[in-house]
């Protein structure tokens, strides 16, 4: 299925993350510079945040990604990353993610895992410059 990615307000994204207890899945909930989302029949089912690193404007981070459990493994994560990679074609990226998301960004976008923490979080980096 092709998912339509839309921008949403920060308040709506943060409320979605809190309402779905995303922090229980080692998702650090924090403000982001930009938010994108996927809806299914007007129901918000997934969000992710994009941050521009202040010290280096060409370095981006993808944060606070969460997809409702009954919508996982349907291509939403891949749609988020494709949207972001196309929107910022000349940027380098860092993503702190769980192993399933790390698998997606390594397989489809060429990210490399540079660090793994005891809780399973992986730091994935993509250099495009």
SELUM-806230 format. One record per residue (C-alpha): x, y, z; residue number from 0; residue in three letters. Coordinates in Angstrom, 3 decimals, always signed. Layout:
{u:X	v:Y	w:Z	i:NUM	aa:ALA} $
...
***
This chain:
{u:+0.000	v:+0.000	w:+0.000	i:0	aa:UNK} $
{u:+1.195	v:+3.521	w:-0.762	i:1	aa:UNK} $
{u:+0.967	v:+5.678	w:+2.316	i:2	aa:UNK} $
{u:+0.376	v:+9.405	w:+1.964	i:3	aa:UNK} $
{u:+2.775	v:+11.359	w:+4.162	i:4	aa:UNK} $
{u:+1.488	v:+14.660	w:+5.553	i:5	aa:UNK} $
{u:+2.953	v:+17.274	w:+7.882	i:6	aa:UNK} $
{u:+1.297	v:+17.753	w:+11.255	i:7	aa:UNK} $
{u:+1.591	v:+20.124	w:+14.193	i:8	aa:UNK} $
{u:+3.989	v:+19.322	w:+16.987	i:9	aa:UNK} $
{u:+1.204	v:+19.303	w:+19.593	i:10	aa:UNK} $
{u:-0.722	v:+16.679	w:+17.605	i:11	aa:UNK} $
{u:+2.370	v:+14.487	w:+17.189	i:12	aa:UNK} $
{u:+3.358	v:+14.684	w:+20.858	i:13	aa:UNK} $
{u:-0.207	v:+13.930	w:+21.966	i:14	aa:UNK} $
{u:-0.285	v:+10.879	w:+19.662	i:15	aa:UNK} $
{u:+3.008	v:+9.618	w:+21.116	i:16	aa:UNK} $
{u:+1.844	v:+10.126	w:+24.704	i:17	aa:UNK} $
{u:-1.615	v:+8.636	w:+24.076	i:18	aa:UNK} $
{u:-0.035	v:+5.513	w:+22.547	i:19	aa:UNK} $
{u:+2.563	v:+5.183	w:+25.342	i:20	aa:UNK} $
{u:+5.394	v:+5.289	w:+22.814	i:21	aa:UNK} $
{u:+7.871	v:+5.929	w:+25.627	i:22	aa:UNK} $
{u:+7.311	v:+2.324	w:+26.781	i:23	aa:UNK} $
{u:+9.047	v:+1.163	w:+23.600	i:24	aa:UNK} $
{u:+12.233	v:+3.147	w:+24.240	i:25	aa:UNK} $
{u:+11.052	v:+6.030	w:+22.095	i:26	aa:UNK} $
{u:+12.277	v:+9.282	w:+23.562	i:27	aa:UNK} $
{u:+9.459	v:+11.778	w:+23.238	i:28	aa:UNK} $
{u:+10.723	v:+15.293	w:+22.586	i:29	aa:UNK} $
{u:+9.991	v:+18.295	w:+20.371	i:30	aa:UNK} $
{u:+11.191	v:+18.191	w:+16.766	i:31	aa:UNK} $
{u:+11.656	v:+20.836	w:+14.086	i:32	aa:UNK} $
{u:+9.171	v:+19.156	w:+11.745	i:33	aa:UNK} $
{u:+6.642	v:+16.342	w:+12.067	i:34	aa:UNK} $
{u:+5.233	v:+14.009	w:+9.433	i:35	aa:UNK} $
{u:+2.426	v:+11.507	w:+9.802	i:36	aa:UNK} $
{u:+0.304	v:+8.816	w:+8.190	i:37	aa:UNK} $
{u:-3.452	v:+8.569	w:+8.570	i:38	aa:UNK} $
{u:-5.769	v:+5.685	w:+7.729	i:39	aa:UNK} $
{u:-9.328	v:+6.910	w:+7.167	i:40	aa:UNK} $
{u:-8.698	v:+10.046	w:+9.234	i:41	aa:UNK} $
{u:-7.138	v:+8.039	w:+12.094	i:42	aa:UNK} $
{u:-3.550	v:+8.944	w:+12.929	i:43	aa:UNK} $
{u:-1.519	v:+5.715	w:+12.839	i:44	aa:UNK} $
{u:+2.118	v:+6.849	w:+12.757	i:45	aa:UNK} $
{u:+4.417	v:+9.835	w:+13.224	i:46	aa:UNK} $
{u:+8.076	v:+10.732	w:+12.998	i:47	aa:UNK} $
{u:+10.012	v:+13.880	w:+13.750	i:48	aa:UNK} $
{u:+12.824	v:+15.518	w:+11.803	i:49	aa:UNK} $
{u:+15.479	v:+17.690	w:+13.422	i:50	aa:UNK} $
{u:+18.079	v:+19.924	w:+11.829	i:51	aa:UNK} $
{u:+21.271	v:+19.681	w:+13.854	i:52	aa:UNK} $
{u:+22.089	v:+23.199	w:+15.012	i:53	aa:UNK} $
{u:+25.874	v:+22.906	w:+14.679	i:54	aa:UNK} $
{u:+25.694	v:+21.526	w:+11.120	i:55	aa:UNK} $
{u:+22.617	v:+22.433	w:+9.053	i:56	aa:UNK} $
{u:+23.333	v:+19.633	w:+6.552	i:57	aa:UNK} $
{u:+23.100	v:+17.001	w:+9.327	i:58	aa:UNK} $
{u:+19.594	v:+15.783	w:+10.078	i:59	aa:UNK} $
{u:+18.207	v:+13.414	w:+12.675	i:60	aa:UNK} $
{u:+15.032	v:+11.383	w:+12.550	i:61	aa:UNK} $
{u:+13.457	v:+11.115	w:+16.000	i:62	aa:UNK} $
{u:+10.354	v:+9.955	w:+17.841	i:63	aa:UNK} $
{u:+9.196	v:+7.488	w:+15.184	i:64	aa:UNK} $
{u:+6.178	v:+5.472	w:+16.227	i:65	aa:UNK} $
{u:+3.636	v:+3.382	w:+14.297	i:66	aa:UNK} $
{u:+0.600	v:+1.824	w:+15.992	i:67	aa:UNK} $
{u:+1.109	v:-1.903	w:+16.538	i:68	aa:UNK} $
{u:-1.699	v:-3.066	w:+14.252	i:69	aa:UNK} $
{u:-0.207	v:-0.980	w:+11.387	i:70	aa:UNK} $
{u:+3.357	v:-2.274	w:+11.607	i:71	aa:UNK} $
{u:+4.931	v:-4.312	w:+8.815	i:72	aa:UNK} $
{u:+2.790	v:-2.481	w:+6.240	i:73	aa:UNK} $
{u:+5.463	v:-0.187	w:+4.821	i:74	aa:UNK} $
{u:+4.811	v:+2.955	w:+6.877	i:75	aa:UNK} $
{u:+8.356	v:+3.123	w:+8.233	i:76	aa:UNK} $
{u:+9.763	v:+2.725	w:+4.725	i:77	aa:UNK} $
{u:+7.390	v:+5.460	w:+3.470	i:78	aa:UNK} $
{u:+8.563	v:+7.832	w:+6.220	i:79	aa:UNK} $
{u:+12.224	v:+7.295	w:+5.349	i:80	aa:UNK} $
{u:+11.661	v:+7.564	w:+1.588	i:81	aa:UNK} $
{u:+9.857	v:+10.865	w:+2.105	i:82	aa:UNK} $
{u:+12.645	v:+12.236	w:+4.298	i:83	aa:UNK} $
{u:+15.472	v:+11.057	w:+2.019	i:84	aa:UNK} $
{u:+13.765	v:+12.685	w:-0.987	i:85	aa:UNK} $
{u:+12.997	v:+15.925	w:+0.840	i:86	aa:UNK} $
{u:+16.606	v:+16.391	w:+2.006	i:87	aa:UNK} $
{u:+18.723	v:+14.884	w:-0.806	i:88	aa:UNK} $
{u:+22.007	v:+16.559	w:+0.183	i:89	aa:UNK} $
{u:+21.844	v:+15.963	w:+3.929	i:90	aa:UNK} $
{u:+23.632	v:+13.468	w:+6.136	i:91	aa:UNK} $
{u:+21.453	v:+11.636	w:+8.647	i:92	aa:UNK} $
{u:+21.629	v:+10.040	w:+12.063	i:93	aa:UNK} $
{u:+18.820	v:+7.877	w:+13.390	i:94	aa:UNK} $
{u:+18.631	v:+6.272	w:+16.822	i:95	aa:UNK} $
{u:+16.300	v:+3.333	w:+16.389	i:96	aa:UNK} $
{u:+15.268	v:-0.172	w:+17.318	i:97	aa:UNK} $
{u:+16.703	v:-3.116	w:+15.327	i:98	aa:UNK} $
{u:+13.690	v:-3.423	w:+12.982	i:99	aa:UNK} $
{u:+14.015	v:+0.214	w:+11.901	i:100	aa:UNK} $
{u:+17.793	v:-0.215	w:+11.622	i:101	aa:UNK} $
{u:+17.169	v:-3.119	w:+9.263	i:102	aa:UNK} $
{u:+14.974	v:-0.914	w:+7.044	i:103	aa:UNK} $
{u:+17.419	v:+2.003	w:+6.834	i:104	aa:UNK} $
{u:+20.397	v:-0.296	w:+6.210	i:105	aa:UNK} $
{u:+18.663	v:-2.376	w:+3.527	i:106	aa:UNK} $
{u:+16.919	v:+0.386	w:+1.576	i:107	aa:UNK} $
{u:+18.951	v:+3.531	w:+2.203	i:108	aa:UNK} $
{u:+22.552	v:+2.521	w:+2.931	i:109	aa:UNK} $
{u:+22.776	v:+3.530	w:+6.587	i:110	aa:UNK} $
{u:+25.495	v:+1.973	w:+8.726	i:111	aa:UNK} $
{u:+25.157	v:+1.051	w:+12.399	i:112	aa:UNK} $
{u:+27.907	v:+2.847	w:+14.293	i:113	aa:UNK} $
{u:+26.889	v:+2.056	w:+17.860	i:114	aa:UNK} $
{u:+24.557	v:-0.291	w:+19.754	i:115	aa:UNK} $
{u:+23.400	v:+0.237	w:+23.341	i:116	aa:UNK} $
{u:+22.481	v:-2.399	w:+25.935	i:117	aa:UNK} $
{u:+18.755	v:-1.635	w:+25.496	i:118	aa:UNK} $
{u:+18.978	v:-2.546	w:+21.788	i:119	aa:UNK} $
{u:+18.930	v:+0.998	w:+20.423	i:120	aa:UNK} $
{u:+21.181	v:+1.386	w:+17.399	i:121	aa:UNK} $
{u:+22.788	v:+4.553	w:+16.069	i:122	aa:UNK} $
{u:+22.520	v:+4.494	w:+12.268	i:123	aa:UNK} $
{u:+24.390	v:+7.017	w:+10.123	i:124	aa:UNK} $
{u:+24.160	v:+7.918	w:+6.432	i:125	aa:UNK} $
{u:+26.789	v:+10.182	w:+4.871	i:126	aa:UNK} $
{u:+25.793	v:+11.614	w:+1.497	i:127	aa:UNK} $
{u:+28.292	v:+14.456	w:+1.145	i:128	aa:UNK} $
***
